[in-house]
Amino acid sequence: QSTWGNHPFLRLMPPRNKDQDLESEQPLQAVLLADSYYKRFMPVSVERPKVLMPLVNVPMINYAIEFLAANGVHELFVFCTAHAQQIKEHVEQLHYPGLRLQVLISEDATSVGDAMRELDSMSKIRGDFVLMSGDVISNMDLSKVVEAHFKRRQSVPNAIMTKIFKKASPQHATRSVEDDAVLVMDTATNEIVEYEQTSSKPCMSIQAERFENRTDLSFRYDLIDCHIDICGIEVIQLFTDNFDYQDMRDDFIKGILHSELAEDKLYAHVIANEYAARVHDPRVYDRISRDILQRWTFPLVPETNMLAQKTTSTSSGVTSFTYSRGNLYKEKNVQLARSCVIGADVVLGSGTVIGEHSKISRSVLGRNCSIGQNVTLEGVHLWDNVVVEDNVSIKQAILCSHVVVRRRAVIHPGSILSFKVCVGEGFIVHPFTRLTVASLVDEEADEEDAEWVVPTNEQLKEMSWDPKHVGEGGVGRVFKSSMAVSELSVQSIGGTPPYVEAEGETDTFADDSSEEDEQYEEIPTNHFREEVQLTVRRGAEDNHALENVQLEVNSLKFAEDKSFSDCIDAFMPVIFDLADSNLPLKQYIAALTKVLQHWAPFMKKFLFSRFEQESMIRTIETYAREQDKFASCFHCVLQVLYQVEVLAEDAILDWAAETESSDDEHKQRFLKQAMPFVEWLKAADEEDEDEDEDEEEDEN
């Protein structure tokens, strides 16, 4: 019996005759690609394939297989290359009535194109089939898409593929860099006319002949590729015929659309109110986990206990989750101290113990985890058998199985600790750090492409480790990614989504405004402000690179769903405090000027519109009301921020115009101070307008 229960699409599926032979039914086949052919989960993927990594305590691949089985697939081929034996052993433990599961292994495939050519050589595919990535989570009704595909094939035989897209804004939290693309399709038929990646382009071009014989085209920039395709058998053959086809989108789709000889056609199917997302990287991994906890993937939620119902293993792999208000999912044999606080969106695996006064929110804890006293976990993913000792703080990080974090350690957002890493007592793991115990066979090789060796438990005991990487008594080493910090910030948990959300907009599968039970402690509203101020203050004291401080603040922003104005309101007072107010006024102004000039590049990262600039001026006013010496040099602050291109001329003039009509005596005092500077800006603006008019007259 399917765990999908009474999900609507099950009622659309025709009943099957139990006595009917599967072969005579021409069963629907599917291919599940267990390799993503990316290395965004390094160094974790050195030891475990991505599709077997736990997503809310269930291996990713289980979600994909459950989805296909529930949608009427009769024969499923799981195609894998890396860690093939691990995947084979896992899949062979799964049991779905009516579904034939077979693992296909190719040691040489390094791309989707290679996989398709291998499939063709194996002669396993007998007709049109479903092609899907093994790291996709979806609850959509696939039967409607399959039905439409086969119906279209009857009238348009060369309609070789139907690609499924999810409607989602460019700022959507599950969107990856690869999803920055424009899809052009015929509005009437949904035929794909053009598909172009635009992440590195300010615009796109389209050939004029694309418009021939078409009356209505849709240019869509609001779609995410679900990586679920209905393919004709010709797709596999085309990959075999074209060895330069490696990537599905960059090579195959472009090749078909731009071919002067081929008449094959591709079609799009767009879903809007159903869930579909791919775990592209650790940042999206965290977002999809939250969507699951907030039940946007129903019926793919923890208490359905998919693994418990579908495995033939009698080991402890089965799950026993129950659901409580506040999106708390708890298994049996969980021990909670009386004074611990469990917030909303939390998963607690069997055998886990939480100590006194510890606080956990928006986190997933695996099985047999031991959490000490006074521990803070926010937006954290702990896999099985993780030990966190007393007075530890961890925010937006992934800790793999058997990781140990010693007393008073701090792990900052974006960090990933691979299997068996141990962080020493009091050690600080900086943002976006990745730690591993694995070592390179060739120490001079590129860490992302090299061959790795994973030490045994006995070998670990004899090995020595650099305290600079993991602290005194720690185990592990820093994994040196070839990605730039800016790339890591986009792809790491706690990082910044590639498409920054505009002020005032929200767009996600999940709506965080749902009511929570009173028994769950809400994080105080000043928590974010305190964390941002602590981050900036520590960055100044330790002389951290401004880019790193900005990444930390951004990770806090997205962790707590705050705006850029909230960030500005939090960090500006700390920046002002860096100038010693005990100095005489002239020296104080000089010190303040130096501080503002130094922090200008940091401040600019949070200014995306005039709205944020106005927020910054309001924050300056608020600070000036409380600090007399600062108030006396209010005009100097505006002038310096204008000179370093933090504040724009228009924002200052708008503030002045608004303040003129205000009855607030403080505002009037600040305006009086700044009036000479404001008048200078107005005069400069008028001169620019006169020059523009003179140039226009000369041209005429």
Helices and strands as residue ranges (DSSP letters): G 8-12, G 23-25, E 29-33, G 44-46, G 50-52, E 54-55, E 58-59, H 60-70, E 75-80, H 84-92, E 100-105, H 112-122, E 129-133, E 136-138, H 142-155, E 159-167, G 177-179, E 181-186, E 192-197, G 208-211, E 217-220, E 223-231, H 233-241, I 248-253, H 254-258, E 265-271, E 276-278, H 282-293, G 302-304, H 306-310, E 322-324, E 328-330, E 335-336, E 341-342, E 346-348, E 353-354, E 359-361, E 363-365, E 370-371, E 376-378, E 381-382, E 387-388, E 393-395, E 398-399, E 404-405, E 410-411, E 416-417, E 422-423, E 428-429, E 434-436, E 439-440, E 452-453, H 457-462, H 467-470, E 477-478, H 485-491, H 526-541, H 546-559, H 564-577, H 585-604, H 610-626, H 628-631, H 634-643, H 649-660, H 665-699
